């Protein structure tokens, strides 16, 4: 992410999702990625990339946030 302010904000959203366990898949994904060798920061950045995709889809298509789609994308992270 080139814009450091945007990166900070998106990572804050990821941190909030993990802290609040909402949605639970975010925390599960973080732990899974850490177990597969990523640092916590790397794992959060991978999750943030998926979050940005979801935000883009919502804004581009004018549709509601789709937790099932977000969870599916997170489950594909390796």
C-alpha positions, 0 to 999 in steps of 0.5 A: 500500500503506497499511501501510509495513512491509508495503510494505517487506517486499514490496519486499524480496522483489521486490529479492531476486527481481531480485538472484537472478534468480529468477524471471527474469521479475521482472528482465525485467519491471523492465527492460521497465517502466523502458524504457517510462518508469517509474522503478525505484521505480515499476516495483518497486511495480507488480511488488510489486502482482502479487506481493501478488496471487499471495500472496493467491491462494496463501493464499486457495485453499490452493494452491502458488505458481504461477510460470507464473501469476505470470509471466503477470500480470507480462507484462501490466503496462504 
